[in-house]
Amino acid sequence: MSGEREKKIYRITFIGSIVNFMLLAFKFVAGVLGHSSAMIADAVHSLSDFITDVIVIVFVKIAGKPVDDDHAYGHGKYETLASVIVGIILGIVGVGLAWNGIEKTIGFFKGEPIESPTYLALAAAVISIVAKESLYRYTVSAGKDLNSPALVANAWHHRSDALTSVATLIGIGGALLLGPHWSVLDPLAAVVVSGFIVKAAFSLMKPGIDELLEKSLPEDQIAEIASIIGSVPGVIAFHRLRTRRIGANIAIDTHVKMDGGISLRNAHEIASEIESLLKKKYGAATYIGIHMEPFKG
């Protein structure tokens, strides 16, 4: 990871953390003064966003460390680990919001009153939606440009907070417009959106877990790699092509068969050409291991 890339990730995450801190403080105040339990739960979700910002900053810093004796392939998977942790936290928050909403809904139908919220809570929900959706678009665009799974994961955490605020807006708005008998819309909407939050958490964790378990690259990318290797003059055949991700980078290992009568120098030049083409396609930090074998026709 280049130092410039690391600085950009820090800057983007720091901006997000400032916004999250301001929002969580505002939501807590609006939830308490506006008599909205949904808004207080929304504030807790923003608190989880703030915590994950800190996690991303810490783990990206570790991932940026150079290769050392204990990490011959670098520290890139720390960034992947961060994305998995963000997903786990997101899933826990989603389940917690669903549980809280279900409890309130059951209590309502048993006769337990739900206090009607105020317009302060409604305004807080609108502000949160606008702020978090804007933060999502800004962060996910940067995450894709920088090829940072942790940054993309954090962006989806911003989106989940915006979705939670949509549910809060529906619940608060319904209670205000339709009266106390419809105050149950608040916890019901939170339950519905929590399902989307849990789904987003799973979609974030799965690629990170796949990488930590050394899953191969997608088939279309493997086919592309095979095409590049096979296009180099002097390569008669190749086998044992193995691929995997290491954070923002990928690793490629293969056995290449060449004419057994050529010199070691020529064989090395062919292997170097393969390496050059692959790094040109997938980045200078791509890890490439080529085992050369004489072709036995």
N, C-alpha and C positions, 0 to 999 in steps of 0.2 A: 504494500500500500504506500502510495506516495505521500509525502508530507502535505502537499497541497490538497489532496483528496481528504486526508484526515482533518485538515483545518476547515474545509467546507462542511464536512459532516458535523464537526463540533459547532460551527456557527449556526447551521440550520437547526440542530437539536437544542442549542441554547436559546434561540428565538422561540422555539416551541415550548421550552420549559418556562420561560417568562410569561408567555400567554397562558399556559396551563395554571401557573401559580395565581395569576390575577383572576382567572375565571373561577378557580376553586374557592378563593376567598369571597368573591362576589356571590357565587351560588350558595355558599353556606349562609351568608347574611340574608340573601333573598329567600332562601328556604325557611329560615327561622322566622324572619319578620313577615314573610308572605304566607306562613302557615301551610307550606307544601312539603310533604314527606318525599314526594317524587323529586323535587328540586334538591333536597338534602342528599338523596341517593345519587342524583346527577353530580353533585359536588364530590361525593366519594369517588365516582368514576373519574372525574377530573384529577383527583388526588392520585389515582392509579396511573394516569397519564404522566403526571409529574415524576412519579417514582420511576416509570419506564424510561423517561428522558435521561434520568441519572444513570440508569443501567446501561443505556446505549452509549453514553459518553465514556463511562468507565471501560466497557468491553471493547469499544472501537479503539481506545487508547492502547489497550493490550494487543489488539489485533494488528496495530501499526508497528509493533516491535519487529526488528529485523530477525532474520534467521540466526539461531544460536545452536549450541551443542545439544540442547534438549529438544529443540524444535527444528529439525532439518528442513521441514516444508513450511516454515514460518508459523505465524500465530493467527492465520486467517479464520480458523474455525471458532475462535472466540467470538467473532462477530456473528457467526451462525448461531452459536449458543445463545447470544443476546436475543436474536430474533425468536428463538424457541421460548426463552424466559418471558419475553413480552407476550407471546401467544398464550402461555400458561396463565399469566396474570390476567390477561384479557378474558380467558375462559372462566376463571374463578369469579371475576367481576360480573360476567354475564349470568352465571348460575346464581350468584348472590342476589342480583337484581330480580331475577325470575322468582326466587324463593320469597323475597320480600313482597313482591307484587301479589303472589299467590296467597300468602298469609293475609294481606290486607283485603283481597277480594273475598276470601272465605269469611273473614270477620265481618265484612259489610253485609253479606247475605245472612249472617247470623244475627244481624241487628246492631252491630258495632258501628258507630258513626265515624265518618271520615271528614275531618274538618275541611271546609272549602278554602281553596287558595285565594290569593289576591293578585291584582294586576302587576305587582312588583315581581312576583314569581313568573308571571307570563312574559314580562319584558326580559327577565334573565334568560328564559328559554330561547327567545328569539335571538338575543345577543350571542348566546352560546352556539347556536346553529350556524350563524353567519361566520363567527370567528373560527370555529373548529373545521368547518367545511373549507374555508380559505386556507387554513393551516394544513389540512389534508392535501389539497391540490399542490400547494407549494412544496411540501415534504416529499410526496410520492414522485413528483416530477424530478426533484433533485436526487432521490434515491435511485431512480432508473438511470439517470444520466451518470451517476457515480458508481453504478453497479453495486449498491450497498443493500444487502438483504435486511440488515438491522434497521436502516433508515426507512425502507419500504414497510417493514413491520410496524414501526412506530407511526408511520403515516396512517396505516389502517386503524391504529389505536385512536388517532384523532378522528377518523371517520366514524368509528363506533361511538365516540362521545357525541358527535353531531347527531347520530341516529337516536341515541338515548335522549338527547334534548328534543328531538322531534316527538318522541313518545311522551315526554314530559309536557311539551306544548299542547299536544292533543288532549291529554288528560286535564291539564289546567284549564285550557280553553273550553273544553266540554263542561267542566264543573262550573265555570264562570257564566257561560251562556245558557246552560240548561238547568242550572240550579243544583242544590245539595243532593237531590235524588240521583243525579248522574255523576257524583264525585268518584264513583267506582271506575270511571273511565281512566282516571289517573293510573292506578295500579294495573289495570288490564292492558293499557297501552305499553307500560313498562315490561310486562311479561312477553308481549309479542315481539318487541324490539330486542329483548334479551336473547331471543332465539337467533336473530341475525348476528348478534355480538358473538355468541358461542360458535356459530358457523364461521365467522371471520377469524376467530381464534384458531380453529382447526386448520383453516386454509393457510394460516401463517406458520403453524407448527409443523405441518406435514413436510414441506420441502426442507426445512431445517433438520428435522429428524432423519429424513432420507439422506441428507448429506453427512450427518454425524454417523450414520450406519453404512457409509461408503457406497451409496447407490450410484449406479452408472449414470452418465448423462443421457438425455432423451435420445431416442432412436434416430431422429432426423439429424441431430448434431453428430452422433457417432458416424452416420453415413457420410456426412460432410467431411469429417476428419479422415475417414477411409478414402474418400475421393481425392483429398489433398495428398495423402501419402502415396496413393497409387499413381498420381500424375507426375511424380518426380522421375526423370530419366535414370535408369540404372536399377530401379526397384522392380524386381521380377514378381515378388509376392510378399505378403506379410500376414501375420497371424498373432494371436494372443493380444489383441487390441483391448486395452483396459483404460477406463476413464473414470474420473470422479471430480467433485468440486472441493475446493479448499477455500472457503470464504468467498471472496470476490473473484478468485482465480480458479483455473481448472488444471488437472493433472492428466497427462497422456502417457501411457507406456505401451510399447509394441515391439514385436520381433520382426525385423525386415530381412527378407532373403535377397541376396545379390549374387552376381557371377563370382564363383569361388576363385576364378583366375585373376581377378583384378587386385591391384595393390591395396595395402591398408590405407594409404593416403587417399586413393580414389574412393574407397568405401567410406572413409571419414567425411569426405566432401559430399557424398550423397546423403549421409545422415545429417550433416550440417544444413543442407538444402531443405530437407524435410523439416528440421527444427525451425529454420528461418521462416518458411511458409506458414507453419502452424502459429508461430508467435506473431506474425504479421496479421493473421486472421483473428486470434484470440487474445492478443496482448503480450507485451514483453515479459510479464511476470508468470506466464504459463509454464508449468513444470512438465518437461518432456524427457522421457527415458527411452532410448532406442537401443535394442540389442541386435547386432548384425550377425547374420548367419549365411553360410555359403549355400547357394541353391543346388539341390541335388536332382538334376533332371533325370 
